[in-house]
Amino acid sequence: MNGGVYENQEKMSITIDADIFKAVEKAAASYNIAKSHLAQEAFRLWFKKRTEELMARGYVDMASEDREFIDTSYSLPSAGGMWLRQGPWP
């Protein structure tokens, strides 16, 4: 179909639990939308959530790396209670 609604779309077949199937059927009828639209939205939400989880994990990993850098770059002296840099500033 040139310029049609289905341009740049692919078909797929999936197997889902019966209870999920029934819920999808009910939601599609209640909101008067296609089941394929519900599936696309579910996939989009899953990808968004996964991306956010990976980003959050990345920030935690970066914070851990920063903490390791600080721990190796600074030491706590026995008196004075202040962090001192080990080695010269570049």
N, C-alpha and C positions, 0 to 999 in steps of 0.2 A: 504494500500500500504506500504510494507516494504521498508524503505529507500527512499521513493518517495518524490516528491516536496511538497505534501500536508500533510506530517507527522507533527503532533503537531499543526494542524490547525483545526478550527471549522467553521461551516457555520452559517450564520445569515441572517435574512431578515429584511430590514429596509424600512421605508417609508420616502421619501424626497420630497421637493417641485419640481414641474415640471421644473422650471428654473434651479435649481441645477442639476437635472437629465440630462437636455440637455447639460449643461456645462461639466458634467462628461463624457457623451457620446462623446462630441467633443474633450475633452482633451485626452481621452483614444485612440481615433482614430488618433489624431494629433501626439501623442507621442508613438503610437504603444505599449501601455501597458494595462494590464487588469484593469478593473474597480475595482476589488477587491484590486489590488495593490494601486490604488489611494485612496481607502477607508482606507487601512491600514496606508498609509502615513498621511492622514488627522487625523486619530485617534492618531497616534504617535505625530504629531505636537500639537494636542490639549492637550495631556497629558503632553508634555514638557512645553508648555505655562502655563498650570495650576500649574505644579510643581514650575516653576519660580515665578509665582504670589504668591503662598503660601510661598515660601522662602522669597520673598521681604517683604511680610506682616509680617513674623516672625522677620525679621531684624528690621522693624519699631517698632513692639511690644517690642523687646528687647531694642531698643534705648529708648523707652518710660519708660520701667521698670528701665533702668539705670538712666534716668533723675529723676525719682521718688526717687530712692535710693540716688542720689546726693542731691536732694532737702531736703530729711529728714536727711541726714548725715552732711550737711554743712549749715552754716548760713552766711549771709553777715553782718559784723559788721557795726555799724553806722559810723565809721571813719576808714580810712586806705584802703578801697577798696579791701581787700583780703578775700578769702574764708577761714574760719577756721573750722576745724573738731570739731564736738561735740562728746565728749566721747573719751576714750583711744583707741589707736591702738591695735588690738588683738595680 
